[in-house]
């Protein structure tokens, strides 16, 4: 696997030297009779290429215009290749559990063996069929939460495609009303009583579980703040929200995936990641900075 990763890094370096025009010309001539993959399928393929070294999937990344928002990775395709070249013996492992698309965006929730077991959310932005931008949040895999749920189990079936925009509004309003502006008197409007499945490793099911967790945090002097919702993406009954704030006083990036059922939040997965200080960053693109 080490050889495969090293080869992949070399291939990506060579690809970055080619013009986008040449690459597109090859793609068109080779795939004229093939159905174009969806942004969702390309997202899954690019993520899996971290494990397999699939050069076809790597070709979905624009070699001359790829902006990286993972602050621990250098910008461009070369930065991606450099990361893969440091794979341990046996390589990385990638298992995408859920994948979605919303217009020009593909986004996914994935289990990684990536310098240790981790869970990640990844977002790719596409232009002309190629990835031009990437955002993510990663966290170490944890034990089951107080209700016996893992960070990735639960519903996976995408339904209610005709309700995508309405469900995005439900989640956006919840985040802004409750988490950003603290209008706790409205919280019951967003849930079906105490019927709420929670996948955060430290919180149990229902509003009661959330209340108990917040009470325990308060006793330890730990605060959680949401200051801005940067992006809300959705497909059918699933909505991913990307927000900024502070946790225990540290600048934090929040990725929250919600399943919405009958206009109420029914299930929740999340990843919180501390935002690296500027001195430790390998690119200057910022953790958020989504195009308007």
MARDO-83272 format. One record per residue (C-alpha): residue number from 1; y, x, z. Coordinates in nm, 3 decimals, padded with zeros to 5 digits. Layout:
N
<roza num="NUM" Y="Y" X="X" Z="Z"/>
...
This chain:
292
<roza num="1" Y="00.000" X="00.000" Z="00.000"/>
<roza num="2" Y="00.228" X="00.295" Z="00.071"/>
<roza num="3" Y="00.189" X="00.404" Z="-00.290"/>
<roza num="4" Y="00.268" X="00.052" Z="-00.414"/>
<roza num="5" Y="00.588" X="00.035" Z="-00.209"/>
<roza num="6" Y="00.702" X="00.377" Z="-00.322"/>
<roza num="7" Y="00.633" X="00.280" Z="-00.683"/>
<roza num="8" Y="00.827" X="-00.043" Z="-00.637"/>
<roza num="9" Y="01.125" X="00.147" Z="-00.503"/>
<roza num="10" Y="01.115" X="00.374" Z="-00.810"/>
<roza num="11" Y="01.088" X="00.074" Z="-01.044"/>
<roza num="12" Y="01.388" X="-00.092" Z="-00.883"/>
<roza num="13" Y="01.591" X="00.227" Z="-00.911"/>
<roza num="14" Y="01.512" X="00.244" Z="-01.282"/>
<roza num="15" Y="01.591" X="-00.125" Z="-01.325"/>
<roza num="16" Y="01.931" X="-00.077" Z="-01.165"/>
<roza num="17" Y="02.018" X="00.165" Z="-01.443"/>
<roza num="18" Y="01.959" X="-00.097" Z="-01.711"/>
<roza num="19" Y="02.226" X="-00.338" Z="-01.815"/>
<roza num="20" Y="02.198" X="-00.705" Z="-01.726"/>
<roza num="21" Y="02.221" X="-00.781" Z="-02.097"/>
<roza num="22" Y="01.910" X="-00.578" Z="-02.176"/>
<roza num="23" Y="01.713" X="-00.736" Z="-01.892"/>
<roza num="24" Y="01.810" X="-01.089" Z="-01.994"/>
<roza num="25" Y="01.719" X="-01.017" Z="-02.356"/>
<roza num="26" Y="01.371" X="-00.909" Z="-02.250"/>
<roza num="27" Y="01.327" X="-01.212" Z="-02.028"/>
<roza num="28" Y="01.430" X="-01.450" Z="-02.307"/>
<roza num="29" Y="01.207" X="-01.290" Z="-02.571"/>
<roza num="30" Y="00.906" X="-01.272" Z="-02.342"/>
<roza num="31" Y="00.931" X="-01.611" Z="-02.174"/>
<roza num="32" Y="01.061" X="-01.838" Z="-02.451"/>
<roza num="33" Y="00.755" X="-02.060" Z="-02.429"/>
<roza num="34" Y="00.727" X="-02.058" Z="-02.050"/>
<roza num="35" Y="00.884" X="-02.306" Z="-01.811"/>
<roza num="36" Y="01.159" X="-02.150" Z="-01.601"/>
<roza num="37" Y="01.064" X="-02.124" Z="-01.234"/>
<roza num="38" Y="01.274" X="-02.318" Z="-00.985"/>
<roza num="39" Y="01.505" X="-02.139" Z="-00.742"/>
<roza num="40" Y="01.262" X="-02.239" Z="-00.468"/>
<roza num="41" Y="00.966" X="-02.077" Z="-00.648"/>
<roza num="42" Y="01.166" X="-01.764" Z="-00.725"/>
<roza num="43" Y="01.270" X="-01.741" Z="-00.359"/>
<roza num="44" Y="00.906" X="-01.747" Z="-00.249"/>
<roza num="45" Y="00.810" X="-01.492" Z="-00.516"/>
<roza num="46" Y="01.087" X="-01.246" Z="-00.424"/>
<roza num="47" Y="00.990" X="-01.265" Z="-00.057"/>
<roza num="48" Y="00.621" X="-01.214" Z="-00.137"/>
<roza num="49" Y="00.708" X="-00.909" Z="-00.348"/>
<roza num="50" Y="00.799" X="-00.731" Z="-00.024"/>
<roza num="51" Y="00.425" X="-00.735" Z="00.047"/>
<roza num="52" Y="00.274" X="-00.710" Z="-00.301"/>
<roza num="53" Y="00.522" X="-00.501" Z="-00.497"/>
<roza num="54" Y="00.520" X="-00.758" Z="-00.779"/>
<roza num="55" Y="00.768" X="-00.622" Z="-01.034"/>
<roza num="56" Y="00.799" X="-00.958" Z="-01.211"/>
<roza num="57" Y="00.931" X="-01.112" Z="-00.891"/>
<roza num="58" Y="01.164" X="-00.816" Z="-00.838"/>
<roza num="59" Y="01.306" X="-00.882" Z="-01.186"/>
<roza num="60" Y="01.445" X="-01.211" Z="-01.051"/>
<roza num="61" Y="01.703" X="-00.999" Z="-00.866"/>
<roza num="62" Y="02.008" X="-00.909" Z="-01.074"/>
<roza num="63" Y="01.991" X="-00.526" Z="-01.097"/>
<roza num="64" Y="02.365" X="-00.476" Z="-01.140"/>
<roza num="65" Y="02.504" X="-00.751" Z="-00.920"/>
<roza num="66" Y="02.316" X="-00.805" Z="-00.592"/>
<roza num="67" Y="02.522" X="-00.848" Z="-00.275"/>
<roza num="68" Y="02.343" X="-00.795" Z="00.055"/>
<roza num="69" Y="02.450" X="-00.968" Z="00.380"/>
<roza num="70" Y="02.176" X="-00.828" Z="00.602"/>
<roza num="71" Y="02.395" X="-00.576" Z="00.781"/>
<roza num="72" Y="02.104" X="-00.336" Z="00.840"/>
<roza num="73" Y="02.039" X="-00.294" Z="00.466"/>
<roza num="74" Y="02.255" X="-00.110" Z="00.213"/>
<roza num="75" Y="02.413" X="-00.312" Z="-00.068"/>
<roza num="76" Y="02.256" X="-00.367" Z="-00.407"/>
<roza num="77" Y="01.905" X="-00.343" Z="-00.543"/>
<roza num="78" Y="01.887" X="00.022" Z="-00.441"/>
<roza num="79" Y="01.936" X="-00.082" Z="-00.077"/>
<roza num="80" Y="01.648" X="-00.327" Z="-00.105"/>
<roza num="81" Y="01.429" X="-00.056" Z="-00.259"/>
<roza num="82" Y="01.523" X="00.193" Z="00.014"/>
<roza num="83" Y="01.416" X="-00.058" Z="00.280"/>
<roza num="84" Y="01.077" X="-00.111" Z="00.117"/>
<roza num="85" Y="01.021" X="00.263" Z="00.083"/>
<roza num="86" Y="01.007" X="00.284" Z="00.465"/>
<roza num="87" Y="00.708" X="00.051" Z="00.489"/>
<roza num="88" Y="00.448" X="00.156" Z="00.748"/>
<roza num="89" Y="00.088" X="00.237" Z="00.658"/>
<roza num="90" Y="-00.065" X="-00.087" Z="00.535"/>
<roza num="91" Y="00.272" X="-00.219" Z="00.421"/>
<roza num="92" Y="00.462" X="-00.532" Z="00.518"/>
<roza num="93" Y="00.306" X="-00.880" Z="00.537"/>
<roza num="94" Y="00.484" X="-01.195" Z="00.422"/>
<roza num="95" Y="00.385" X="-01.560" Z="00.471"/>
<roza num="96" Y="00.646" X="-01.817" Z="00.370"/>
<roza num="97" Y="00.589" X="-02.137" Z="00.568"/>
<roza num="98" Y="00.865" X="-02.356" Z="00.425"/>
<roza num="99" Y="01.080" X="-02.319" Z="00.113"/>
<roza num="100" Y="01.357" X="-02.532" Z="-00.034"/>
<roza num="101" Y="01.637" X="-02.533" Z="-00.286"/>
<roza num="102" Y="01.987" X="-02.678" Z="-00.295"/>
<roza num="103" Y="02.174" X="-02.623" Z="-00.621"/>
<roza num="104" Y="02.227" X="-02.251" Z="-00.673"/>
<roza num="105" Y="02.056" X="-02.167" Z="-00.344"/>
<roza num="106" Y="01.694" X="-02.108" Z="-00.252"/>
<roza num="107" Y="01.611" X="-02.081" Z="00.119"/>
<roza num="108" Y="01.294" X="-02.029" Z="00.321"/>
<roza num="109" Y="01.138" X="-01.984" Z="00.662"/>
<roza num="110" Y="00.891" X="-01.696" Z="00.668"/>
<roza num="111" Y="00.651" X="-01.518" Z="00.902"/>
<roza num="112" Y="00.670" X="-01.139" Z="00.862"/>
<roza num="113" Y="00.488" X="-00.834" Z="00.981"/>
<roza num="114" Y="00.803" X="-00.632" Z="00.927"/>
<roza num="115" Y="00.826" X="-00.343" Z="01.172"/>
<roza num="116" Y="00.634" X="-00.579" Z="01.401"/>
<roza num="117" Y="00.571" X="-00.958" Z="01.392"/>
<roza num="118" Y="00.891" X="-01.147" Z="01.312"/>
<roza num="119" Y="01.017" X="-01.486" Z="01.199"/>
<roza num="120" Y="01.295" X="-01.506" Z="00.940"/>
<roza num="121" Y="01.520" X="-01.741" Z="00.751"/>
<roza num="122" Y="01.629" X="-01.614" Z="00.409"/>
<roza num="123" Y="01.890" X="-01.758" Z="00.173"/>
<roza num="124" Y="01.930" X="-01.646" Z="-00.190"/>
<roza num="125" Y="02.210" X="-01.744" Z="-00.426"/>
<roza num="126" Y="02.126" X="-01.757" Z="-00.797"/>
<roza num="127" Y="02.339" X="-01.715" Z="-01.108"/>
<roza num="128" Y="02.188" X="-01.751" Z="-01.456"/>
<roza num="129" Y="01.839" X="-01.753" Z="-01.310"/>
<roza num="130" Y="01.876" X="-01.432" Z="-01.106"/>
<roza num="131" Y="01.943" X="-01.360" Z="-00.740"/>
<roza num="132" Y="02.295" X="-01.225" Z="-00.687"/>
<roza num="133" Y="02.333" X="-01.263" Z="-00.310"/>
<roza num="134" Y="02.115" X="-01.267" Z="00.006"/>
<roza num="135" Y="02.165" X="-01.374" Z="00.367"/>
<roza num="136" Y="01.910" X="-01.382" Z="00.652"/>
<roza num="137" Y="01.839" X="-01.402" Z="01.023"/>
<roza num="138" Y="01.538" X="-01.234" Z="01.186"/>
<roza num="139" Y="01.384" X="-01.252" Z="01.533"/>
<roza num="140" Y="01.072" X="-01.117" Z="01.697"/>
<roza num="141" Y="00.779" X="-01.356" Z="01.716"/>
<roza num="142" Y="00.750" X="-01.521" Z="02.057"/>
<roza num="143" Y="00.489" X="-01.708" Z="02.258"/>
<roza num="144" Y="00.453" X="-02.086" Z="02.243"/>
<roza num="145" Y="00.740" X="-02.284" Z="02.396"/>
<roza num="146" Y="00.712" X="-02.509" Z="02.706"/>
<roza num="147" Y="00.583" X="-02.794" Z="02.485"/>
<roza num="148" Y="00.319" X="-02.580" Z="02.315"/>
<roza num="149" Y="00.495" X="-02.540" Z="01.980"/>
<roza num="150" Y="00.528" X="-02.215" Z="01.785"/>
<roza num="151" Y="00.840" X="-02.102" Z="01.600"/>
<roza num="152" Y="00.697" X="-02.216" Z="01.264"/>
<roza num="153" Y="00.444" X="-02.497" Z="01.315"/>
<roza num="154" Y="00.525" X="-02.863" Z="01.252"/>
<roza num="155" Y="00.610" X="-03.074" Z="00.948"/>
<roza num="156" Y="00.638" X="-02.907" Z="00.607"/>
<roza num="157" Y="00.640" X="-03.197" Z="00.359"/>
<roza num="158" Y="00.971" X="-03.250" Z="00.180"/>
<roza num="159" Y="01.053" X="-03.622" Z="00.150"/>
<roza num="160" Y="01.360" X="-03.847" Z="00.106"/>
<roza num="161" Y="01.513" X="-03.644" Z="-00.178"/>
<roza num="162" Y="01.759" X="-03.927" Z="-00.236"/>
<roza num="163" Y="01.890" X="-03.876" Z="00.120"/>
<roza num="164" Y="01.967" X="-03.504" Z="00.089"/>
<roza num="165" Y="02.345" X="-03.535" Z="00.105"/>
<roza num="166" Y="02.336" X="-03.801" Z="00.378"/>
<roza num="167" Y="02.106" X="-03.583" Z="00.591"/>
<roza num="168" Y="02.333" X="-03.282" Z="00.542"/>
<roza num="169" Y="02.622" X="-03.493" Z="00.674"/>
<roza num="170" Y="02.417" X="-03.594" Z="00.981"/>
<roza num="171" Y="02.348" X="-03.231" Z="01.065"/>
<roza num="172" Y="02.701" X="-03.112" Z="00.989"/>
<roza num="173" Y="02.849" X="-03.384" Z="01.210"/>
<roza num="174" Y="02.605" X="-03.303" Z="01.491"/>
<roza num="175" Y="02.691" X="-02.934" Z="01.484"/>
<roza num="176" Y="03.065" X="-02.992" Z="01.475"/>
<roza num="177" Y="03.072" X="-03.280" Z="01.723"/>
<roza num="178" Y="02.831" X="-03.144" Z="01.982"/>
<roza num="179" Y="02.797" X="-02.768" Z="01.945"/>
<roza num="180" Y="03.141" X="-02.666" Z="01.816"/>
<roza num="181" Y="03.366" X="-02.927" Z="01.980"/>
<roza num="182" Y="03.153" X="-03.017" Z="02.283"/>
<roza num="183" Y="03.174" X="-03.396" Z="02.243"/>
<roza num="184" Y="02.862" X="-03.449" Z="02.452"/>
<roza num="185" Y="02.928" X="-03.823" Z="02.484"/>
<roza num="186" Y="02.818" X="-03.852" Z="02.119"/>
<roza num="187" Y="02.488" X="-03.667" Z="02.152"/>
<roza num="188" Y="02.272" X="-03.980" Z="02.182"/>
<roza num="189" Y="02.396" X="-04.091" Z="01.838"/>
<roza num="190" Y="02.203" X="-03.810" Z="01.672"/>
<roza num="191" Y="01.858" X="-03.862" Z="01.830"/>
<roza num="192" Y="01.598" X="-04.134" Z="01.863"/>
<roza num="193" Y="01.598" X="-04.141" Z="02.241"/>
<roza num="194" Y="01.396" X="-03.851" Z="02.380"/>
<roza num="195" Y="01.175" X="-03.825" Z="02.067"/>
<roza num="196" Y="01.265" X="-03.481" Z="01.938"/>
<roza num="197" Y="01.026" X="-03.194" Z="01.853"/>
<roza num="198" Y="01.158" X="-02.853" Z="01.951"/>
<roza num="199" Y="01.039" X="-02.513" Z="01.820"/>
<roza num="200" Y="01.282" X="-02.285" Z="02.001"/>
<roza num="201" Y="01.050" X="-02.062" Z="02.210"/>
<roza num="202" Y="01.251" X="-02.122" Z="02.529"/>
<roza num="203" Y="01.309" X="-02.499" Z="02.509"/>
<roza num="204" Y="01.078" X="-02.798" Z="02.548"/>
<roza num="205" Y="01.070" X="-03.118" Z="02.346"/>
<roza num="206" Y="01.333" X="-03.391" Z="02.364"/>
<roza num="207" Y="01.687" X="-03.405" Z="02.492"/>
<roza num="208" Y="01.538" X="-03.371" Z="02.840"/>
<roza num="209" Y="01.390" X="-03.033" Z="02.744"/>
<roza num="210" Y="01.722" X="-02.922" Z="02.600"/>
<roza num="211" Y="01.902" X="-03.029" Z="02.916"/>
<roza num="212" Y="01.661" X="-02.838" Z="03.136"/>
<roza num="213" Y="01.701" X="-02.523" Z="02.928"/>
<roza num="214" Y="02.082" X="-02.543" Z="02.934"/>
<roza num="215" Y="02.075" X="-02.597" Z="03.310"/>
<roza num="216" Y="01.854" X="-02.290" Z="03.357"/>
<roza num="217" Y="02.088" X="-02.084" Z="03.136"/>
<roza num="218" Y="02.391" X="-02.199" Z="03.334"/>
<roza num="219" Y="02.229" X="-02.087" Z="03.659"/>
<roza num="220" Y="02.189" X="-01.740" Z="03.505"/>
<roza num="221" Y="02.547" X="-01.736" Z="03.384"/>
<roza num="222" Y="02.440" X="-01.746" Z="03.018"/>
<roza num="223" Y="02.662" X="-01.938" Z="02.778"/>
<roza num="224" Y="02.600" X="-02.043" Z="02.418"/>
<roza num="225" Y="02.901" X="-02.100" Z="02.192"/>
<roza num="226" Y="02.930" X="-02.225" Z="01.836"/>
<roza num="227" Y="03.268" X="-02.151" Z="01.680"/>
<roza num="228" Y="03.218" X="-02.220" Z="01.307"/>
<roza num="229" Y="02.963" X="-02.377" Z="01.075"/>
<roza num="230" Y="02.962" X="-02.158" Z="00.763"/>
<roza num="231" Y="02.705" X="-02.328" Z="00.539"/>
<roza num="232" Y="02.486" X="-02.636" Z="00.533"/>
<roza num="233" Y="02.199" X="-02.648" Z="00.280"/>
<roza num="234" Y="01.943" X="-02.919" Z="00.238"/>
<roza num="235" Y="01.659" X="-03.067" Z="00.041"/>
<roza num="236" Y="01.547" X="-03.414" Z="00.132"/>
<roza num="237" Y="01.459" X="-03.444" Z="00.501"/>
<roza num="238" Y="01.517" X="-03.072" Z="00.576"/>
<roza num="239" Y="01.860" X="-02.923" Z="00.642"/>
<roza num="240" Y="01.946" X="-02.560" Z="00.722"/>
<roza num="241" Y="02.277" X="-02.488" Z="00.896"/>
<roza num="242" Y="02.424" X="-02.138" Z="00.929"/>
<roza num="243" Y="02.679" X="-02.096" Z="01.207"/>
<roza num="244" Y="02.869" X="-01.833" Z="01.400"/>
<roza num="245" Y="02.940" X="-01.804" Z="01.770"/>
<roza num="246" Y="02.845" X="-01.614" Z="02.083"/>
<roza num="247" Y="02.537" X="-01.605" Z="02.301"/>
<roza num="248" Y="02.564" X="-01.442" Z="02.642"/>
<roza num="249" Y="02.900" X="-01.305" Z="02.528"/>
<roza num="250" Y="02.758" X="-01.131" Z="02.218"/>
<roza num="251" Y="02.866" X="-01.222" Z="01.861"/>
<roza num="252" Y="02.578" X="-01.426" Z="01.723"/>
<roza num="253" Y="02.455" X="-01.570" Z="01.394"/>
<roza num="254" Y="02.276" X="-01.906" Z="01.430"/>
<roza num="255" Y="02.031" X="-02.038" Z="01.172"/>
<roza num="256" Y="01.915" X="-02.392" Z="01.258"/>
<roza num="257" Y="01.663" X="-02.585" Z="01.048"/>
<roza num="258" Y="01.647" X="-02.959" Z="01.115"/>
<roza num="259" Y="01.413" X="-03.231" Z="00.996"/>
<roza num="260" Y="01.597" X="-03.561" Z="00.973"/>
<roza num="261" Y="01.415" X="-03.893" Z="00.989"/>
<roza num="262" Y="01.587" X="-04.234" Z="00.962"/>
<roza num="263" Y="01.930" X="-04.071" Z="01.004"/>
<roza num="264" Y="01.826" X="-03.905" Z="01.332"/>
<roza num="265" Y="01.733" X="-03.544" Z="01.411"/>
<roza num="266" Y="01.356" X="-03.542" Z="01.461"/>
<roza num="267" Y="01.259" X="-03.172" Z="01.464"/>
<roza num="268" Y="01.428" X="-02.836" Z="01.504"/>
<roza num="269" Y="01.355" X="-02.469" Z="01.434"/>
<roza num="270" Y="01.605" X="-02.188" Z="01.490"/>
<roza num="271" Y="01.676" X="-01.818" Z="01.494"/>
<roza num="272" Y="01.959" X="-01.651" Z="01.681"/>
<roza num="273" Y="02.052" X="-01.296" Z="01.585"/>
<roza num="274" Y="02.311" X="-01.071" Z="01.744"/>
<roza num="275" Y="02.564" X="-00.957" Z="01.483"/>
<roza num="276" Y="02.568" X="-00.578" Z="01.454"/>
<roza num="277" Y="02.896" X="-00.400" Z="01.535"/>
<roza num="278" Y="03.083" X="-00.255" Z="01.238"/>
<roza num="279" Y="02.985" X="00.102" Z="01.325"/>
<roza num="280" Y="02.615" X="00.017" Z="01.281"/>
<roza num="281" Y="02.643" X="-00.174" Z="00.951"/>
<roza num="282" Y="02.507" X="-00.041" Z="00.622"/>
<roza num="283" Y="02.722" X="-00.269" Z="00.406"/>
<roza num="284" Y="03.066" X="-00.426" Z="00.434"/>
<roza num="285" Y="02.982" X="-00.773" Z="00.295"/>
<roza num="286" Y="02.986" X="-00.954" Z="00.628"/>
<roza num="287" Y="02.714" X="-01.165" Z="00.786"/>
<roza num="288" Y="02.844" X="-01.488" Z="00.630"/>
<roza num="289" Y="03.110" X="-01.493" Z="00.354"/>
<roza num="290" Y="02.956" X="-01.769" Z="00.143"/>
<roza num="291" Y="03.138" X="-01.841" Z="-00.186"/>
<roza num="292" Y="03.370" X="-02.140" Z="-00.171"/>
